[in-house]
Every structure is written in structure tokens, then in C-alpha cells.
Amino acid sequence: MRGFTLVELLVAMVLGLVLIGGALNMVLTSRNTLRVNDNVMRLQESARTAFEILARDLRETGQIPCGIADTPVSLLQIGNVIRDPKTSAVRPWWADWEGGTLRAWDAATDTPGIVAFGTGTAQRVNGTAAILTLQASGTEYTIQAHDPTAHEFTLDRVSGLAANDLLVACDLSSAALFQAATVSTSLNTVDYSAASTTYNCSDNLGAPTPANCATVPAKTFPANGTGIVTPLRMAFWYVGYNGNGGKSLYRAWVKPDNTGTAVLAPDEIVAGVNNLEVKLLTVDLTNASAPALASNWVAPSTITDWSKNALNQVIGVKVKLWLSTQESVGTNPASVPIERQLEHVIKLRNREALLP
């Protein structure tokens, strides 16, 4: 009947504020924990995505779907009529199969002919490594007929192919890299006449192809189900600046434009990748009957010859990525991104024949 005294009211208010403060603290703590967990999960997912796609390209380095291994012997089995310009003996970096289907650059080596060091969007970050892989893609088109005189393949289908595409034809004994001139969707044909292409230096597709493209052997690919045509795929992996003020893992592709000229197109694969490091494991083929596996991983700068006839061939790649969360959710020190360093080891599947 007399109500509360002022002291009782103040005590009640203090107790209420304590309870409300505790509840708010729990809410804020839960919210921060959720942000941290969400960013860490995104970081882990980014790492899985990066390693999965990059490792797939590395495992398939030098792959030819007809089963030709990526060894020095394949120099006699794989022809290559792609030159830039086509009247020269210059093989462009994106189709230099003979020069090596795997090449890498360490953090201090610029790649101005591919993606140069710079600070613009999609330019390579100075102080990060880079990797180039060449292989035939997994999309296969069965050869129904091959007319080497008319310079024409008839395939089971041509969906996904277009004029000026860079292609690989192969059978159980040999393969050839070339550029398509025209693609007929009504006839399921691919023409590769040198006169109608930007890069073909010859109408013949035999192996081996002389560097100057003179007297290229003739070749007729079989139509008994063993002959295949598939796109040529090259990928240049590097860390570049993205358009959001951060860094990302990029994969740059080469695909001809509508004039037939090869154009480099970088794709952002994963954001939050700040650095890339590459180490390589080699096998010494000096004694062909007893290949010697190296005991240490080496930096790309120690390898001076990446070609197929080099005595030291890379058979394993160790990739290390530096990743960070997209938000500043770290607590030590406060308000900084969480960073992780992760490694992945990849064996080059198509070079297993080189192992001792």
C-alpha cells in the first residue's frame, strides 16, 4: 500500500540493467561468433575450391585423351602446326607443347608476355608465384571421317565447337595440335585449311612437326572409334588484384576471338587468396634405364629447361596458398582478417611412366 522507497527502486533498476546488459552481451557474443564461424567456413570453402580446380589442371597436365603419355618420347608422337605468326618457327606460349606442358615462375620472376606484374585489376601481384598448364580438355568428339586432302574432319557432333577454336586430334599412335578454320553444324565437319586460319603453318597434321613447318608429314586419323578431336586447353594460374581492393586466385584462358586471334581472358576463381608459392619434385632421366627421383622439392627458378627433352622432368607439384577472411573478424589483434596457410601436393598423372 505504501509503494517502493527510492532506494528499492534504484536497486531494482540496477539489477534490471545488469540482466539486460548480460543478455545484450550474450547476443553480441553470439553474433560475433557467428560472423567468425561464417568467415572461417567461407575461407575453408575457398581453399577447397582453389585446390580442387588447380589440382585438376595440374593432374591433367600434358593429357592426351588417346593415351599418349607426357614423356620425352611423345615428341615423336605429337605434331604441332600452331605458329605465331604462322609463317615463322615461333610457337606461342599458349601452344608450345614441345616447350613443356607444365611451367612455373617463382615470386620474383615477372611474366610480361602472359600476365605482367602490376596493380590494376587482374594483374599479377608482385612477389607471388605462377603456374602454366597445357592439356587436352575432357570433351571428346569421335572422328567419323578424315579427309586430309580437303583438310576436314567429320565428327559425331560439333556442339560446343566454333570457328577458330584451338584443337587436338589424336589416335592410339599420334596426335596433332591445330586451329579450326570453320565448323559446319549441319554437316558436323571441322575444316582446318592453313590458308583460312590464323595460326596453322601447314595443311598436314603428322608427327613430328619440324620447327620451321617444312615438309610436315601427312596423317590420316582413323574413323574406327579410336580417333578423337578435343579442344586444346591452357591455364595460367596466378594471384592478382581484384576489383574490390583485395587479391584473388585467377586462372587465365586463351581463346580466339571472332577474327581468329588468340586473346587472354582472366577468370577470378577464389577471392581472399593473398599469395601463391610453388615447389617442384623432379626425376633425373640421365640414365634412362634407372630414373633417379629427387630427394628435395625445388623452386621454379632452379629449373632452366621445361621442354619435353629435358633430362630433369617435373613429376610433382607442391602448392601453398595464403588465404584470408573477407571480413576483419580476428581477435588477436582485434579487427583484422583471419589468415591461413595451406599446402597441397599433386602428382602429375600423365607422367607416371617417368617414375623409377
Contacts in CASP RR format, 6 or more apart in sequence:
PFRMAT RR
TARGET T0000
AUTHOR 0000-0000-0000
METHOD contacts of the structure
MODEL  1
MRGFTLVELLVAMVLGLVLIGGALNMVLTSRNTLRVNDNVMRLQESARTA
FEILARDLRETGQIPCGIADTPVSLLQIGNVIRDPKTSAVRPWWADWEGG
TLRAWDAATDTPGIVAFGTGTAQRVNGTAAILTLQASGTEYTIQAHDPTA
HEFTLDRVSGLAANDLLVACDLSSAALFQAATVSTSLNTVDYSAASTTYN
CSDNLGAPTPANCATVPAKTFPANGTGIVTPLRMAFWYVGYNGNGGKSLY
RAWVKPDNTGTAVLAPDEIVAGVNNLEVKLLTVDLTNASAPALASNWVAP
STITDWSKNALNQVIGVKVKLWLSTQESVGTNPASVPIERQLEHVIKLRN
REALLP
4 12 0 8 1.000
32 329 0 8 1.000
35 327 0 8 1.000
35 329 0 8 1.000
36 329 0 8 1.000
36 330 0 8 1.000
36 338 0 8 1.000
39 325 0 8 1.000
39 326 0 8 1.000
39 327 0 8 1.000
39 329 0 8 1.000
39 338 0 8 1.000
40 325 0 8 1.000
40 338 0 8 1.000
42 325 0 8 1.000
42 326 0 8 1.000
43 272 0 8 1.000
43 323 0 8 1.000
43 324 0 8 1.000
43 325 0 8 1.000
43 338 0 8 1.000
43 340 0 8 1.000
46 270 0 8 1.000
46 271 0 8 1.000
46 272 0 8 1.000
46 273 0 8 1.000
46 323 0 8 1.000
47 321 0 8 1.000
47 323 0 8 1.000
47 340 0 8 1.000
47 342 0 8 1.000
49 269 0 8 1.000
49 270 0 8 1.000
50 249 0 8 1.000
50 269 0 8 1.000
50 270 0 8 1.000
50 273 0 8 1.000
50 321 0 8 1.000
50 323 0 8 1.000
51 319 0 8 1.000
51 321 0 8 1.000
51 342 0 8 1.000
51 344 0 8 1.000
53 251 0 8 1.000
53 269 0 8 1.000
54 131 0 8 1.000
54 237 0 8 1.000
54 249 0 8 1.000
54 251 0 8 1.000
54 269 0 8 1.000
54 319 0 8 1.000
54 344 0 8 1.000
55 319 0 8 1.000
55 344 0 8 1.000
55 346 0 8 1.000
57 133 0 8 1.000
57 135 0 8 1.000
57 235 0 8 1.000
57 237 0 8 1.000
57 251 0 8 1.000
58 102 0 8 1.000
58 131 0 8 1.000
58 133 0 8 1.000
58 317 0 8 1.000
58 319 0 8 1.000
58 346 0 8 1.000
58 348 0 8 1.000
59 346 0 8 1.000
59 347 0 8 1.000
59 348 0 8 1.000
59 349 0 8 1.000
60 133 0 8 1.000
60 135 0 8 1.000
60 349 0 8 1.000
60 350 0 8 1.000
61 70 0 8 1.000
61 101 0 8 1.000
61 102 0 8 1.000
61 133 0 8 1.000
61 134 0 8 1.000
61 135 0 8 1.000
61 348 0 8 1.000
61 350 0 8 1.000
61 351 0 8 1.000
62 70 0 8 1.000
62 97 0 8 1.000
62 101 0 8 1.000
62 102 0 8 1.000
62 133 0 8 1.000
62 134 0 8 1.000
62 135 0 8 1.000
62 136 0 8 1.000
62 350 0 8 1.000
63 70 0 8 1.000
63 135 0 8 1.000
63 136 0 8 1.000
63 349 0 8 1.000
63 350 0 8 1.000
64 70 0 8 1.000
64 74 0 8 1.000
64 78 0 8 1.000
64 136 0 8 1.000
64 168 0 8 1.000
64 170 0 8 1.000
64 175 0 8 1.000
64 350 0 8 1.000
65 136 0 8 1.000
65 138 0 8 1.000
65 140 0 8 1.000
65 170 0 8 1.000
65 228 0 8 1.000
65 230 0 8 1.000
66 170 0 8 1.000
66 171 0 8 1.000
66 172 0 8 1.000
66 175 0 8 1.000
66 226 0 8 1.000
66 227 0 8 1.000
66 228 0 8 1.000
67 170 0 8 1.000
67 172 0 8 1.000
68 74 0 8 1.000
68 77 0 8 1.000
68 78 0 8 1.000
68 170 0 8 1.000
68 174 0 8 1.000
68 175 0 8 1.000
69 350 0 8 1.000
69 351 0 8 1.000
69 352 0 8 1.000
69 353 0 8 1.000
70 101 0 8 1.000
70 308 0 8 1.000
70 348 0 8 1.000
70 350 0 8 1.000
70 351 0 8 1.000
71 308 0 8 1.000
71 313 0 8 1.000
71 351 0 8 1.000
71 353 0 8 1.000
71 354 0 8 1.000
72 285 0 8 1.000
72 308 0 8 1.000
72 309 0 8 1.000
72 310 0 8 1.000
72 313 0 8 1.000
74 308 0 8 1.000
75 98 0 8 1.000
75 208 0 8 1.000
75 308 0 8 1.000
75 309 0 8 1.000
76 207 0 8 1.000
76 208 0 8 1.000
77 173 0 8 1.000
77 174 0 8 1.000
77 175 0 8 1.000
77 207 0 8 1.000
77 208 0 8 1.000
78 97 0 8 1.000
78 174 0 8 1.000
78 175 0 8 1.000
78 176 0 8 1.000
78 177 0 8 1.000
78 207 0 8 1.000
78 208 0 8 1.000
79 97 0 8 1.000
79 174 0 8 1.000
79 175 0 8 1.000
79 176 0 8 1.000
79 177 0 8 1.000
79 205 0 8 1.000
79 206 0 8 1.000
79 207 0 8 1.000
79 208 0 8 1.000
79 209 0 8 1.000
80 91 0 8 1.000
80 95 0 8 1.000
80 97 0 8 1.000
80 98 0 8 1.000
80 176 0 8 1.000
80 177 0 8 1.000
80 209 0 8 1.000
81 176 0 8 1.000
81 177 0 8 1.000
81 178 0 8 1.000
81 194 0 8 1.000
81 199 0 8 1.000
81 200 0 8 1.000
81 201 0 8 1.000
81 202 0 8 1.000
81 204 0 8 1.000
81 205 0 8 1.000
81 209 0 8 1.000
81 213 0 8 1.000
81 216 0 8 1.000
82 91 0 8 1.000
82 92 0 8 1.000
82 95 0 8 1.000
82 166 0 8 1.000
82 177 0 8 1.000
82 178 0 8 1.000
82 179 0 8 1.000
82 199 0 8 1.000
82 200 0 8 1.000
82 201 0 8 1.000
83 89 0 8 1.000
83 90 0 8 1.000
83 91 0 8 1.000
83 92 0 8 1.000
83 199 0 8 1.000
83 201 0 8 1.000
83 213 0 8 1.000
84 90 0 8 1.000
84 91 0 8 1.000
84 92 0 8 1.000
84 199 0 8 1.000
84 262 0 8 1.000
86 194 0 8 1.000
86 197 0 8 1.000
86 198 0 8 1.000
86 199 0 8 1.000
86 200 0 8 1.000
86 201 0 8 1.000
86 213 0 8 1.000
87 201 0 8 1.000
89 211 0 8 1.000
89 212 0 8 1.000
89 213 0 8 1.000
91 97 0 8 1.000
91 98 0 8 1.000
91 99 0 8 1.000
92 199 0 8 1.000
92 262 0 8 1.000
93 113 0 8 1.000
93 114 0 8 1.000
93 132 0 8 1.000
94 134 0 8 1.000
94 234 0 8 1.000
94 254 0 8 1.000
94 262 0 8 1.000
94 264 0 8 1.000
95 134 0 8 1.000
95 166 0 8 1.000
95 177 0 8 1.000
95 199 0 8 1.000
95 232 0 8 1.000
95 234 0 8 1.000
96 134 0 8 1.000
97 134 0 8 1.000
97 177 0 8 1.000
97 308 0 8 1.000
98 307 0 8 1.000
98 308 0 8 1.000
99 306 0 8 1.000
99 307 0 8 1.000
99 308 0 8 1.000
100 134 0 8 1.000
100 306 0 8 1.000
100 307 0 8 1.000
100 308 0 8 1.000
101 133 0 8 1.000
101 134 0 8 1.000
101 135 0 8 1.000
101 308 0 8 1.000
102 131 0 8 1.000
102 132 0 8 1.000
102 133 0 8 1.000
102 134 0 8 1.000
102 306 0 8 1.000
102 314 0 8 1.000
102 317 0 8 1.000
102 348 0 8 1.000
103 131 0 8 1.000
103 132 0 8 1.000
103 300 0 8 1.000
103 306 0 8 1.000
104 129 0 8 1.000
104 130 0 8 1.000
104 131 0 8 1.000
104 132 0 8 1.000
104 278 0 8 1.000
104 280 0 8 1.000
104 300 0 8 1.000
104 303 0 8 1.000
104 317 0 8 1.000
105 111 0 8 1.000
105 129 0 8 1.000
105 130 0 8 1.000
105 131 0 8 1.000
105 300 0 8 1.000
106 129 0 8 1.000
106 278 0 8 1.000
106 299 0 8 1.000
106 300 0 8 1.000
106 301 0 8 1.000
107 127 0 8 1.000
107 128 0 8 1.000
107 129 0 8 1.000
107 277 0 8 1.000
108 127 0 8 1.000
108 301 0 8 1.000
109 300 0 8 1.000
109 301 0 8 1.000
110 116 0 8 1.000
110 117 0 8 1.000
110 124 0 8 1.000
110 126 0 8 1.000
111 124 0 8 1.000
111 130 0 8 1.000
111 236 0 8 1.000
111 238 0 8 1.000
114 130 0 8 1.000
114 132 0 8 1.000
114 236 0 8 1.000
114 252 0 8 1.000
114 264 0 8 1.000
115 122 0 8 1.000
115 123 0 8 1.000
115 124 0 8 1.000
115 130 0 8 1.000
115 236 0 8 1.000
115 238 0 8 1.000
115 250 0 8 1.000
115 252 0 8 1.000
115 264 0 8 1.000
115 266 0 8 1.000
116 123 0 8 1.000
116 124 0 8 1.000
117 123 0 8 1.000
117 124 0 8 1.000
117 125 0 8 1.000
117 126 0 8 1.000
117 127 0 8 1.000
118 124 0 8 1.000
118 125 0 8 1.000
118 126 0 8 1.000
118 241 0 8 1.000
119 241 0 8 1.000
120 241 0 8 1.000
121 241 0 8 1.000
121 242 0 8 1.000
121 243 0 8 1.000
122 240 0 8 1.000
122 241 0 8 1.000
122 242 0 8 1.000
122 250 0 8 1.000
122 266 0 8 1.000
122 268 0 8 1.000
123 240 0 8 1.000
123 241 0 8 1.000
124 130 0 8 1.000
124 238 0 8 1.000
124 239 0 8 1.000
124 240 0 8 1.000
125 238 0 8 1.000
125 239 0 8 1.000
125 240 0 8 1.000
125 241 0 8 1.000
125 247 0 8 1.000
125 274 0 8 1.000
125 275 0 8 1.000
127 275 0 8 1.000
128 238 0 8 1.000
128 239 0 8 1.000
128 240 0 8 1.000
128 275 0 8 1.000
128 276 0 8 1.000
128 277 0 8 1.000
129 238 0 8 1.000
129 276 0 8 1.000
129 277 0 8 1.000
129 278 0 8 1.000
129 300 0 8 1.000
130 236 0 8 1.000
130 237 0 8 1.000
130 238 0 8 1.000
130 276 0 8 1.000
130 278 0 8 1.000
131 236 0 8 1.000
131 237 0 8 1.000
131 238 0 8 1.000
131 276 0 8 1.000
131 278 0 8 1.000
131 317 0 8 1.000
131 319 0 8 1.000
132 234 0 8 1.000
132 235 0 8 1.000
132 236 0 8 1.000
132 237 0 8 1.000
133 234 0 8 1.000
133 235 0 8 1.000
133 237 0 8 1.000
134 232 0 8 1.000
134 233 0 8 1.000
134 234 0 8 1.000
135 233 0 8 1.000
135 234 0 8 1.000
135 350 0 8 1.000
136 168 0 8 1.000
136 170 0 8 1.000
136 175 0 8 1.000
136 230 0 8 1.000
136 231 0 8 1.000
136 232 0 8 1.000
136 233 0 8 1.000
137 230 0 8 1.000
137 231 0 8 1.000
137 232 0 8 1.000
137 233 0 8 1.000
138 230 0 8 1.000
139 160 0 8 1.000
139 230 0 8 1.000
139 231 0 8 1.000
140 228 0 8 1.000
140 229 0 8 1.000
140 230 0 8 1.000
141 155 0 8 1.000
141 156 0 8 1.000
141 157 0 8 1.000
141 158 0 8 1.000
141 161 0 8 1.000
141 228 0 8 1.000
141 229 0 8 1.000
141 230 0 8 1.000
142 155 0 8 1.000
142 156 0 8 1.000
142 225 0 8 1.000
142 227 0 8 1.000
142 228 0 8 1.000
143 153 0 8 1.000
143 154 0 8 1.000
143 155 0 8 1.000
143 169 0 8 1.000
143 221 0 8 1.000
143 222 0 8 1.000
143 223 0 8 1.000
143 225 0 8 1.000
143 227 0 8 1.000
143 228 0 8 1.000
143 229 0 8 1.000
144 154 0 8 1.000
144 155 0 8 1.000
144 156 0 8 1.000
144 188 0 8 1.000
144 223 0 8 1.000
145 153 0 8 1.000
145 154 0 8 1.000
145 223 0 8 1.000
146 152 0 8 1.000
146 153 0 8 1.000
146 154 0 8 1.000
146 220 0 8 1.000
146 221 0 8 1.000
146 222 0 8 1.000
146 223 0 8 1.000
147 154 0 8 1.000
148 203 0 8 1.000
148 204 0 8 1.000
148 205 0 8 1.000
148 218 0 8 1.000
148 219 0 8 1.000
148 220 0 8 1.000
150 191 0 8 1.000
151 181 0 8 1.000
151 191 0 8 1.000
151 192 0 8 1.000
151 193 0 8 1.000
151 194 0 8 1.000
151 203 0 8 1.000
152 189 0 8 1.000
152 190 0 8 1.000
152 191 0 8 1.000
152 192 0 8 1.000
153 169 0 8 1.000
153 189 0 8 1.000
153 190 0 8 1.000
153 192 0 8 1.000
153 221 0 8 1.000
153 229 0 8 1.000
154 187 0 8 1.000
154 188 0 8 1.000
154 189 0 8 1.000
154 223 0 8 1.000
155 161 0 8 1.000
155 188 0 8 1.000
155 189 0 8 1.000
155 190 0 8 1.000
155 229 0 8 1.000
156 188 0 8 1.000
157 188 0 8 1.000
158 183 0 8 1.000
158 184 0 8 1.000
158 185 0 8 1.000
158 188 0 8 1.000
158 189 0 8 1.000
158 190 0 8 1.000
159 185 0 8 1.000
161 167 0 8 1.000
161 180 0 8 1.000
161 183 0 8 1.000
161 190 0 8 1.000
161 231 0 8 1.000
162 180 0 8 1.000
162 183 0 8 1.000
163 180 0 8 1.000
163 181 0 8 1.000
163 182 0 8 1.000
163 183 0 8 1.000
163 260 0 8 1.000
164 179 0 8 1.000
164 180 0 8 1.000
164 181 0 8 1.000
164 197 0 8 1.000
164 198 0 8 1.000
164 256 0 8 1.000
164 257 0 8 1.000
164 258 0 8 1.000
164 259 0 8 1.000
164 260 0 8 1.000
165 179 0 8 1.000
165 180 0 8 1.000
165 183 0 8 1.000
165 231 0 8 1.000
165 255 0 8 1.000
165 256 0 8 1.000
166 177 0 8 1.000
166 178 0 8 1.000
166 179 0 8 1.000
166 180 0 8 1.000
166 199 0 8 1.000
166 231 0 8 1.000
166 232 0 8 1.000
166 254 0 8 1.000
166 255 0 8 1.000
166 256 0 8 1.000
166 262 0 8 1.000
167 177 0 8 1.000
167 178 0 8 1.000
167 179 0 8 1.000
167 180 0 8 1.000
167 190 0 8 1.000
167 192 0 8 1.000
167 229 0 8 1.000
167 230 0 8 1.000
167 231 0 8 1.000
167 232 0 8 1.000
168 175 0 8 1.000
168 176 0 8 1.000
168 177 0 8 1.000
168 178 0 8 1.000
168 229 0 8 1.000
168 230 0 8 1.000
168 231 0 8 1.000
168 232 0 8 1.000
169 175 0 8 1.000
169 176 0 8 1.000
169 178 0 8 1.000
169 205 0 8 1.000
169 221 0 8 1.000
169 227 0 8 1.000
169 228 0 8 1.000
169 229 0 8 1.000
170 176 0 8 1.000
170 221 0 8 1.000
170 227 0 8 1.000
170 228 0 8 1.000
170 230 0 8 1.000
171 221 0 8 1.000
171 222 0 8 1.000
171 226 0 8 1.000
171 227 0 8 1.000
171 228 0 8 1.000
172 226 0 8 1.000
174 206 0 8 1.000
174 207 0 8 1.000
174 219 0 8 1.000
175 207 0 8 1.000
176 205 0 8 1.000
176 206 0 8 1.000
176 207 0 8 1.000
176 209 0 8 1.000
176 219 0 8 1.000
177 232 0 8 1.000
178 192 0 8 1.000
178 197 0 8 1.000
178 200 0 8 1.000
178 205 0 8 1.000
179 192 0 8 1.000
179 197 0 8 1.000
179 198 0 8 1.000
179 199 0 8 1.000
179 200 0 8 1.000
179 256 0 8 1.000
179 260 0 8 1.000
180 190 0 8 1.000
180 191 0 8 1.000
180 192 0 8 1.000
180 197 0 8 1.000
181 191 0 8 1.000
181 192 0 8 1.000
181 193 0 8 1.000
181 196 0 8 1.000
181 197 0 8 1.000
181 200 0 8 1.000
182 190 0 8 1.000
182 191 0 8 1.000
182 196 0 8 1.000
183 189 0 8 1.000
183 190 0 8 1.000
183 191 0 8 1.000
184 190 0 8 1.000
184 191 0 8 1.000
190 229 0 8 1.000
192 200 0 8 1.000
192 203 0 8 1.000
192 205 0 8 1.000
193 200 0 8 1.000
193 203 0 8 1.000
194 200 0 8 1.000
194 201 0 8 1.000
194 202 0 8 1.000
194 203 0 8 1.000
197 260 0 8 1.000
198 256 0 8 1.000
198 259 0 8 1.000
198 260 0 8 1.000
198 261 0 8 1.000
198 262 0 8 1.000
199 262 0 8 1.000
201 213 0 8 1.000
201 216 0 8 1.000
202 209 0 8 1.000
202 213 0 8 1.000
202 216 0 8 1.000
204 216 0 8 1.000
204 217 0 8 1.000
204 218 0 8 1.000
204 219 0 8 1.000
205 216 0 8 1.000
205 219 0 8 1.000
205 221 0 8 1.000
206 216 0 8 1.000
206 217 0 8 1.000
206 218 0 8 1.000
206 219 0 8 1.000
207 217 0 8 1.000
207 219 0 8 1.000
208 217 0 8 1.000
209 216 0 8 1.000
209 217 0 8 1.000
210 216 0 8 1.000
221 227 0 8 1.000
233 253 0 8 1.000
234 253 0 8 1.000
234 254 0 8 1.000
235 251 0 8 1.000
235 252 0 8 1.000
235 253 0 8 1.000
236 251 0 8 1.000
236 252 0 8 1.000
236 264 0 8 1.000
237 249 0 8 1.000
237 250 0 8 1.000
237 251 0 8 1.000
237 252 0 8 1.000
237 276 0 8 1.000
238 249 0 8 1.000
238 250 0 8 1.000
238 252 0 8 1.000
238 276 0 8 1.000
239 247 0 8 1.000
239 248 0 8 1.000
239 249 0 8 1.000
239 250 0 8 1.000
239 273 0 8 1.000
239 274 0 8 1.000
239 275 0 8 1.000
239 276 0 8 1.000
240 247 0 8 1.000
240 248 0 8 1.000
240 249 0 8 1.000
240 250 0 8 1.000
241 247 0 8 1.000
241 248 0 8 1.000
242 248 0 8 1.000
242 268 0 8 1.000
242 271 0 8 1.000
244 271 0 8 1.000
246 271 0 8 1.000
246 272 0 8 1.000
247 271 0 8 1.000
247 272 0 8 1.000
247 273 0 8 1.000
247 274 0 8 1.000
248 268 0 8 1.000
248 269 0 8 1.000
248 270 0 8 1.000
248 271 0 8 1.000
248 272 0 8 1.000
248 273 0 8 1.000
249 268 0 8 1.000
249 269 0 8 1.000
249 270 0 8 1.000
249 272 0 8 1.000
249 273 0 8 1.000
249 276 0 8 1.000
249 321 0 8 1.000
250 266 0 8 1.000
250 267 0 8 1.000
250 268 0 8 1.000
250 269 0 8 1.000
251 266 0 8 1.000
251 267 0 8 1.000
251 269 0 8 1.000
252 264 0 8 1.000
252 265 0 8 1.000
252 266 0 8 1.000
252 267 0 8 1.000
253 264 0 8 1.000
253 265 0 8 1.000
253 266 0 8 1.000
253 267 0 8 1.000
254 262 0 8 1.000
254 263 0 8 1.000
254 264 0 8 1.000
254 265 0 8 1.000
255 262 0 8 1.000
255 263 0 8 1.000
255 265 0 8 1.000
256 262 0 8 1.000
256 263 0 8 1.000
257 263 0 8 1.000
270 323 0 8 1.000
271 326 0 8 1.000
272 323 0 8 1.000
272 324 0 8 1.000
272 325 0 8 1.000
272 326 0 8 1.000
273 321 0 8 1.000
273 322 0 8 1.000
273 323 0 8 1.000
274 322 0 8 1.000
274 323 0 8 1.000
274 324 0 8 1.000
274 339 0 8 1.000
275 320 0 8 1.000
275 321 0 8 1.000
275 322 0 8 1.000
276 319 0 8 1.000
276 320 0 8 1.000
276 321 0 8 1.000
276 322 0 8 1.000
277 319 0 8 1.000
277 320 0 8 1.000
277 321 0 8 1.000
278 299 0 8 1.000
278 300 0 8 1.000
278 317 0 8 1.000
278 318 0 8 1.000
278 319 0 8 1.000
278 320 0 8 1.000
279 297 0 8 1.000
279 298 0 8 1.000
279 299 0 8 1.000
279 317 0 8 1.000
279 318 0 8 1.000
279 320 0 8 1.000
280 297 0 8 1.000
280 298 0 8 1.000
280 299 0 8 1.000
280 300 0 8 1.000
280 303 0 8 1.000
280 314 0 8 1.000
280 316 0 8 1.000
280 317 0 8 1.000
280 318 0 8 1.000
281 293 0 8 1.000
281 294 0 8 1.000
281 297 0 8 1.000
281 298 0 8 1.000
281 314 0 8 1.000
281 315 0 8 1.000
281 316 0 8 1.000
281 317 0 8 1.000
281 318 0 8 1.000
282 294 0 8 1.000
282 298 0 8 1.000
282 303 0 8 1.000
282 312 0 8 1.000
282 313 0 8 1.000
282 314 0 8 1.000
282 315 0 8 1.000
283 291 0 8 1.000
283 292 0 8 1.000
283 293 0 8 1.000
283 294 0 8 1.000
283 312 0 8 1.000
283 313 0 8 1.000
283 315 0 8 1.000
283 354 0 8 1.000
283 355 0 8 1.000
283 356 0 8 1.000
284 291 0 8 1.000
284 292 0 8 1.000
284 293 0 8 1.000
284 294 0 8 1.000
284 311 0 8 1.000
284 312 0 8 1.000
285 291 0 8 1.000
285 311 0 8 1.000
285 312 0 8 1.000
285 313 0 8 1.000
285 354 0 8 1.000
286 292 0 8 1.000
286 311 0 8 1.000
290 356 0 8 1.000
291 354 0 8 1.000
291 355 0 8 1.000
291 356 0 8 1.000
292 356 0 8 1.000
293 315 0 8 1.000
293 355 0 8 1.000
293 356 0 8 1.000
294 312 0 8 1.000
297 318 0 8 1.000
303 312 0 8 1.000
303 314 0 8 1.000
305 311 0 8 1.000
305 312 0 8 1.000
306 314 0 8 1.000
313 351 0 8 1.000
313 354 0 8 1.000
314 348 0 8 1.000
314 351 0 8 1.000
315 347 0 8 1.000
315 348 0 8 1.000
315 351 0 8 1.000
315 352 0 8 1.000
315 354 0 8 1.000
315 355 0 8 1.000
316 345 0 8 1.000
316 346 0 8 1.000
316 347 0 8 1.000
316 348 0 8 1.000
317 345 0 8 1.000
317 346 0 8 1.000
317 348 0 8 1.000
318 343 0 8 1.000
318 344 0 8 1.000
318 345 0 8 1.000
318 346 0 8 1.000
319 343 0 8 1.000
319 344 0 8 1.000
319 345 0 8 1.000
319 346 0 8 1.000
320 341 0 8 1.000
320 342 0 8 1.000
320 343 0 8 1.000
320 344 0 8 1.000
321 341 0 8 1.000
321 342 0 8 1.000
321 343 0 8 1.000
321 344 0 8 1.000
322 339 0 8 1.000
322 340 0 8 1.000
322 341 0 8 1.000
323 339 0 8 1.000
323 340 0 8 1.000
323 341 0 8 1.000
323 342 0 8 1.000
324 337 0 8 1.000
324 338 0 8 1.000
324 339 0 8 1.000
324 340 0 8 1.000
325 337 0 8 1.000
325 338 0 8 1.000
325 339 0 8 1.000
326 337 0 8 1.000
327 337 0 8 1.000
328 335 0 8 1.000
328 336 0 8 1.000
328 337 0 8 1.000
329 337 0 8 1.000
329 338 0 8 1.000
330 336 0 8 1.000
330 337 0 8 1.000
330 338 0 8 1.000
END
